[in-house]
Amino acid sequence: MAKLNPSDTICALATPPGSSAIAVIRMSGKDTFKVAAKVFKAKKKGFNIKKEGTHTLHYGTIQSKEEIIDDVLLSVFKNPHSYTGEDAVEISCHGSAFIVQKVLALLLDSGCRMAQPGEFTLRAFLNGKLDLSQAESVGDLIAANSRASHKLAIDQMRGGFSKKIRDLCEQLMQFATLIELELDFSEEDVEFADRIALKKLLEEIRTEVKLLTDSFSAGNVLKSGIPVAIIGKPNVGKSTLLNAILNEEKAIVSEIPGTTRDAIEDTIVIDGLAFRFIDTAGLREASDKIESIGIERTYEKIRQARIILYLFDINNTDCLEVKDILEAFRRQLGEEGMQEKHFILVANKIDQLIKTPRHFKNMVEFECIFISAKRKENISMISDSLVKAVSFDPEEEGVIVSNARHHEALTGVLEAIQSIDEGFANDIPSDLIAIDIRKALYHLGEITGEVTTEELLGNIFSRFCIGK
């Protein structure tokens, strides 16, 4: 992000580009009302934008001298009661690309400049309307594609996570103050901070921070989609199953084994949760170098997946083979890796069964799902199993961390607390303990934006859309 002048008046299209019924153009900054008065002609007699109340709506026209560009509605927001904390207006015009460009060009000629990506939200942060974690959640809210990811973003934007961080800061600050006070009376060997109480507080903070850091694993997958790998031998119907779940022809289907040479991904929302499905190359001895690379990527996707759909042909697979497959995964992933993943066994091609196979009863005991991917039979049973496997209700969970930057900062807090503990155990002087307390406070401040750099802000807000 280029260096920005916060005293500029900025404008941008806030709705998606292209033809639509309505388009909204935002303007914010100290000269907002001056610019608006130049281009907006109200139908109301004696209209004076500076005398109108905040959060009011006015009908009129946008004009360039005597040329009428469009009939519009003008929304007025006076500082500090606006999204950015500055004087701001929103122009609701007809969604013609030509009209939008004419209005923007007129605003630029009248004293505005085009906003940079995320600059409206950046100003909201700089003017104290949002802290940094809330500002980041605005981008997450725009990108939310499921009930779970929406709840994560809306809770954070409304300050749930920020309140938790502020509470931790306040608790730690109380004792940091007492430790610092001891330094002023170091020659008198006075301890203002109760060491037992401080250790108890640090343990409470450690527990809270650990809960937050541990929640990142769940929060990250809920935000980006729970990864589900569809694996199995070649030609058992993996691509057909992916197409059936997505209800579209996403993957190439062929009777020729080894057709899928690389992983194919797409996302679908089931019962408010986003699942990111990955169709992989069939597991077998590769017949060429390209297929070999695809199979190696399959194993990589297996390691990344939270849920694994193991698909097999019910007509030529018995229980012993399924057990051998699961044991092979156990050897490759290890016991801990297996515990982190949920396996769902799916028996395909029931439409080709002439008679009930001998191993059918054992398959039922394995809690297999019996489907015909080709005929899309029992696909809903897979969806039900996926939701059940997640065992997560976003309505009942507490504060969850879904941002990698926040997770990194919280990890730094845990490391600082560990250093404080070691300092107490080794009777380290108060001035050195104070350094570690300040480190913990520094990392907490990184989350809310009390500690920032221009490079950090540029990196965060450059990922936003122009009008936000």
C-alpha positions in Angstrom: 0.0 0.0 0.0 1.4 3.4 -1.0 1.9 6.1 1.7 -1.5 7.7 2.2 -2.5 11.2 3.3 -5.3 10.9 5.9 -6.3 14.5 5.3 -7.4 13.7 1.7 -11.0 13.3 0.8 -11.4 9.8 -0.8 -14.1 8.2 -2.9 -14.7 4.7 -4.3 -17.4 2.4 -5.6 -18.6 0.3 -2.6 -20.7 -2.2 -4.6 -19.4 -4.7 -7.1 -18.6 -3.3 -10.6 -20.9 -4.1 -13.5 -24.5 -3.4 -14.4 -27.0 -3.6 -11.5 -30.2 -1.9 -10.3 -28.3 0.2 -7.7 -24.6 1.2 -7.2 -23.3 2.9 -4.1 -20.4 5.3 -4.2 -18.7 6.3 -0.9 -16.9 9.5 0.0 -15.1 10.3 3.3 -12.8 13.1 4.5 -12.7 16.6 5.7 -13.9 18.1 2.4 -16.7 15.6 1.9 -19.6 18.0 2.4 -17.8 20.7 0.3 -17.5 18.3 -2.6 -21.0 16.9 -2.2 -22.4 20.5 -2.3 -20.7 21.0 -5.7 -22.2 18.0 -7.4 -25.5 17.3 -5.6 -28.6 19.3 -6.2 -31.4 18.5 -3.7 -35.1 18.6 -4.7 -35.7 20.1 -1.2 -35.7 23.9 -1.3 -33.0 25.5 0.9 -31.0 22.3 1.3 -27.7 22.9 3.1 -25.8 19.7 3.7 -23.8 21.1 6.6 -27.0 22.0 8.4 -28.6 18.6 7.9 -28.6 16.0 10.6 -26.4 12.9 10.6 -27.8 9.7 9.2 -30.3 11.5 6.9 -31.3 10.6 3.4 -31.9 13.2 0.6 -33.3 12.9 -2.9 -31.8 14.9 -5.8 -29.6 14.8 -8.8 -25.8 14.6 -9.5 -24.9 17.3 -12.0 -21.9 18.5 -13.8 -22.6 22.1 -14.4 -26.0 21.9 -16.2 -25.7 18.3 -17.3 -27.7 15.9 -15.1 -25.9 12.6 -14.7 -28.5 10.7 -12.6 -31.2 10.9 -10.0 -29.8 9.8 -6.7 -30.2 9.4 -3.0 -27.6 11.0 -0.8 -26.9 9.5 2.7 -25.2 11.9 5.1 -23.0 10.8 8.0 -21.4 13.4 10.2 -18.2 12.8 12.2 -17.7 11.1 14.5 -20.9 9.1 13.8 -19.8 7.4 10.6 -18.0 4.2 9.7 -14.7 6.0 9.2 -15.2 8.5 12.1 -15.0 11.4 9.5 -17.6 13.3 7.5 -18.9 10.9 4.9 -21.6 10.5 2.3 -22.9 7.6 0.2 -24.4 8.2 -3.2 -27.0 5.6 -4.3 -27.3 5.9 -8.1 -28.4 3.6 -10.9 -26.0 0.7 -11.5 -24.9 1.6 -15.0 -21.1 1.3 -15.4 -21.3 4.5 -17.5 -23.1 6.4 -14.8 -20.7 5.2 -12.1 -17.7 6.2 -14.0 -19.2 9.7 -14.8 -20.0 10.2 -11.0 -16.5 9.1 -9.9 -14.9 11.3 -12.6 -16.9 14.3 -11.3 -15.9 13.6 -7.7 -12.3 13.4 -8.7 -12.5 16.7 -10.6 -14.2 18.3 -7.5 -11.4 17.5 -5.1 -11.5 13.8 -4.2 -8.9 11.1 -4.9 -9.6 7.4 -5.4 -9.4 5.3 -2.2 -6.8 2.6 -1.9 -7.8 -1.0 -1.0 -9.2 -1.0 2.5 -8.6 2.7 3.1 -12.1 3.4 4.5 -11.6 0.6 7.1 -8.0 1.8 7.8 -9.4 5.3 8.6 -12.0 3.6 10.9 -9.1 2.0 12.7 -7.0 5.2 12.8 -9.9 7.2 14.2 -10.7 4.7 16.9 -13.9 3.3 15.5 -12.5 -0.2 15.3 -9.4 -1.9 16.8 -7.1 -3.8 14.4 -8.6 -7.3 15.1 -12.1 -5.9 14.4 -10.9 -4.2 11.2 -9.4 -7.5 10.0 -12.7 -9.2 10.7 -14.4 -6.8 8.3 -12.5 -8.6 5.5 -13.4 -12.0 6.9 -17.1 -11.0 7.1 -17.1 -10.0 3.4 -15.4 -13.3 2.5 -17.6 -15.5 4.7 -19.3 -18.3 2.7 -20.9 -20.3 5.5 -22.8 -19.9 8.8 -19.7 -20.9 10.8 -17.3 -18.5 9.0 -19.9 -15.7 9.2 -20.3 -16.3 13.0 -16.6 -16.2 13.6 -16.3 -12.9 11.7 -19.3 -11.2 13.1 -18.4 -12.1 16.7 -14.9 -10.7 16.2 -16.1 -7.6 14.5 -18.5 -6.9 17.4 -15.6 -7.0 19.7 -15.8 -10.4 21.4 -12.2 -11.3 20.8 -11.0 -7.8 21.5 -12.7 -7.8 24.9 -10.9 -11.0 25.8 -7.6 -9.5 24.8 -8.3 -6.2 26.7 -9.2 -8.2 29.8 -5.9 -10.1 29.6 -4.0 -6.8 29.2 -5.7 -5.2 32.2 -4.9 -8.1 34.4 -1.3 -8.2 33.4 -1.0 -4.4 33.5 -2.0 -4.3 37.2 1.0 -6.4 38.2 3.3 -4.9 35.6 2.7 -1.5 37.4 3.6 -3.0 40.8 6.7 -4.6 39.4 7.8 -1.3 37.8 7.1 0.5 41.1 9.5 -1.9 42.9 12.2 -0.7 40.5 11.8 2.8 41.9 12.4 1.5 45.4 14.9 -1.2 44.5 17.5 0.1 47.1 14.9 -0.4 49.9 14.3 -4.0 48.9 10.5 -3.6 48.8 8.1 -5.9 47.1 4.8 -4.3 46.1 3.7 -7.3 44.0 2.5 -10.3 45.8 4.5 -13.1 44.1 2.0 -15.8 44.9 -0.9 -13.7 43.5 1.2 -12.8 40.4 2.0 -16.5 39.8 -1.7 -17.4 40.1 -2.6 -14.6 37.7 0.0 -15.7 35.2 -1.4 -19.2 35.3 -4.9 -17.9 34.7 -3.6 -15.8 31.7 -1.7 -18.8 30.4 -4.8 -21.0 30.5 -6.9 -18.3 28.7 -4.2 -17.8 26.0 -3.7 -21.5 25.6 -7.4 -22.0 25.0 -7.2 -19.3 22.3 -4.2 -20.7 20.6 -5.6 -24.2 20.7 -8.8 -22.9 19.0 -6.8 -21.7 15.9 -6.8 -25.2 14.4 -10.6 -25.3 14.4 -11.0 -21.6 13.6 -8.7 -21.8 10.6 -10.5 -24.7 8.9 -13.9 -23.2 9.6 -12.8 -20.0 8.0 -11.3 -21.5 4.9 -13.4 -24.7 4.7 -13.0 -28.2 6.3 -10.6 -30.2 4.0 -12.1 -33.5 2.9 -10.0 -35.8 0.8 -11.7 -38.4 -1.5 -9.3 -41.3 -1.9 -9.3 -44.8 -3.2 -8.0 -47.0 -6.0 -8.2 -45.9 -9.6 -11.6 -46.2 -11.3 -13.7 -46.7 -8.1 -15.7 -43.5 -8.8 -13.9 -40.7 -6.9 -14.5 -38.1 -9.6 -18.1 -39.3 -10.1 -18.6 -38.9 -6.3 -17.1 -35.4 -6.3 -19.4 -34.4 -9.2 -22.4 -35.9 -7.3 -21.6 -34.1 -4.1 -21.1 -30.7 -5.9 -24.0 -31.4 -8.2 -21.9 -30.3 -11.2 -19.4 -31.8 -13.7 -16.3 -30.5 -11.9 -14.0 -33.5 -12.5 -13.4 -35.6 -15.7 -15.0 -39.0 -15.5 -13.5 -41.9 -17.5 -13.3 -45.7 -17.3 -9.6 -45.4 -18.0 -7.7 -45.8 -14.7 -5.4 -42.9 -13.8 -7.5 -40.2 -15.4 -7.2 -37.9 -12.4 -3.5 -36.8 -12.5 -3.7 -34.0 -10.0 -5.9 -33.0 -7.0 -9.2 -31.2 -7.9 -10.7 -28.9 -5.3 -14.1 -27.2 -4.7 -16.1 -26.0 -1.8 -19.7 -26.6 -0.8 -21.7 -25.5 2.3 -23.6 -28.2 4.2 -25.7 -27.3 7.2 -23.9 -24.0 7.7 -20.4 -25.5 7.5 -18.0 -25.1 4.5 -16.4 -28.3 3.3 -13.5 -28.2 0.8 -13.5 -31.4 -1.2 -10.4 -32.7 -2.8 -10.6 -35.4 -5.5 -7.2 -37.1 -5.7 -5.3 -39.4 -8.0 -6.0 -43.1 -7.5 -3.7 -45.0 -5.2 -1.8 -47.6 -7.1 1.6 -48.3 -8.6 2.1 -45.4 -11.1 2.3 -46.2 -14.8 4.2 -43.0 -15.7 6.1 -40.1 -14.1 3.1 -37.7 -14.2 0.8 -40.1 -12.5 3.5 -40.8 -9.9 3.6 -37.1 -9.1 -0.2 -37.1 -8.8 -0.2 -40.0 -6.3 2.5 -38.3 -4.2 0.3 -35.3 -4.1 -2.6 -37.5 -3.0 -0.6 -38.5 0.1 0.1 -34.9 0.8 -3.6 -34.0 0.6 -4.3 -37.0 3.0 -1.9 -35.4 5.5 -3.7 -32.0 5.2 -7.2 -33.3 5.3 -9.4 -33.4 8.5 -11.8 -35.9 7.0 -11.0 -38.7 4.6 -13.6 -40.4 2.4 -12.2 -43.8 1.5 -14.1 -44.9 -1.6 -14.0 -48.5 -2.8 -15.9 -50.7 -5.3 -18.3 -52.9 -3.3 -18.2 -55.5 -6.1 -14.6 -56.5 -5.7 -13.4 -55.3 -2.3 -13.6 -57.4 1.0 -13.2 -56.4 4.6 -9.6 -57.7 4.8 -8.6 -55.3 2.1 -10.3 -52.4 3.8 -8.6 -53.3 7.1 -5.2 -53.5 5.3 -5.8 -50.0 3.8 -6.6 -48.5 7.2 -3.5 -50.2 8.7 -1.3 -48.7 5.9 -2.6 -45.3 6.7 -1.9 -45.8 10.4 1.7 -46.7 9.6 2.2 -43.7 7.4 0.4 -41.1 9.5 1.2 -42.5 12.9 -1.3 -42.9 15.8 -1.5 -39.2 16.5 -2.1 -38.4 12.8 -4.9 -40.9 12.7 -6.6 -39.5 15.8 -6.6 -36.0 14.1 -8.5 -37.4 11.1 -12.0 -38.8 10.7 -12.3 -41.7 8.2 -15.6 -42.4 6.5 -15.8 -45.6 4.5 -17.9 -45.4 1.3 -18.9 -48.5 -0.7 -19.7 -47.4 -4.3 -21.3 -49.0 -7.3 -24.2 -50.7 -5.5 -26.1 -50.3 -8.8 -23.9 -53.0 -10.3 -24.6 -55.6 -7.6 -26.3 -58.7 -8.9 -26.5 -60.4 -5.5 -25.6 -59.5 -2.0 -21.8 -60.0 -1.5 -20.5 -62.4 1.2 -18.8 -59.6 3.0 -21.8 -57.3 3.1 -22.6 -58.0 6.7 -19.1 -57.2 7.8 -19.2 -54.0 5.8 -22.3 -52.9 7.7 -20.5 -53.5 11.0 -17.8 -51.2 9.6 -20.5 -48.5 9.4 -19.9 -48.1 5.7 -22.1 -45.9 3.6 -23.4 -47.7 0.5 -23.9 -45.5 -2.5 -24.2 -45.3 -6.2 -22.2 -42.2 -7.2 -23.3 -42.7 -10.8 -27.0 -42.7 -9.9 -26.5 -40.2 -7.0 -28.1 -42.7 -4.6 -27.5 -42.1 -0.8 -25.3 -39.1 -1.4 -27.2 -37.3 1.4 -25.9 -39.9 3.9 -22.4 -38.8 3.2 -23.4 -35.2 3.9 -25.0 -36.2 7.2 -21.8 -38.1 8.2 -19.6 -35.1 7.3 -21.6 -32.8 9.5 -21.6 -35.3 12.4 -17.8 -35.8 12.0 -17.1 -32.2 12.6 -19.0 -32.2 16.0 -18.8 -28.4 16.1 -21.7 -26.0 16.7 -20.6 -22.4 16.0 -23.6 -21.1 18.1 -22.3 -22.8 21.3 -18.5 -22.2 21.0 -16.7 -19.4 22.8 -14.1 -17.0 21.3 -12.2 -18.7 18.5 -9.0 -17.6 16.8 -9.1 -17.8 13.0 -6.4 -15.3 12.1 -2.8 -16.6 11.7 -1.3 -13.2 12.8 -3.3 -13.4 16.0 -2.2 -16.9 16.6 1.5 -15.9 16.2 1.0 -13.0 18.7 -0.7 -15.3 21.2 2.2 -17.8 20.9 4.6 -14.9 21.7 2.5 -14.2 24.9 2.8 -17.8 26.0 6.6 -17.7 25.5 6.8 -14.5 27.6 4.8 -16.0 30.4 7.0 -19.1 30.3 10.0 -16.7 30.7 8.3 -15.0 33.7 7.7 -18.4 35.4 11.3 -19.3 34.9 12.4 -15.9 36.3 10.4 -16.5 39.5 11.8 -20.0 39.9 15.3 -18.7 39.6 14.8 -15.5 41.7 15.5 -13.3 38.7 15.5 -9.5 39.7 12.3 -7.5 39.2 13.7 -5.4 36.3 14.3 -8.6 34.2 10.9 -9.9 35.0 9.4 -6.6 34.0 11.0 -7.0 30.6 9.1 -10.3 30.0 5.8 -8.8 31.3 6.3 -5.9 28.8 6.9 -8.5 26.0 3.6 -10.2 26.8 1.8 -6.9 26.8 3.5 -6.0 23.5 2.3 -9.2 21.8 -1.3 -8.6 23.1 -1.0 -5.0 21.8 -0.1 -6.3 18.3 -3.5 -8.0 18.1 -5.6 -5.0 18.9 -3.4 -2.5 17.0 -1.9 -0.7 20.0 1.4 -1.8 18.5 1.6 -1.3 14.8 4.0 -0.5 11.9 3.2 1.1 8.6 4.3 -2.1 6.9 1.9 -4.2 9.0 -1.1 -1.9 8.3 -0.2 -1.9 4.6 -0.1 -5.7 4.5 -3.5 -6.1 6.3 -5.5 -3.4 4.5 -4.1 -4.1 1.0 -6.1 -7.3 0.9 -9.4 -5.4 1.2 -11.6 -4.3 -1.7 -11.3 -0.7 -2.9 -14.6 0.5 -1.5 -14.1 -1.0 2.0 
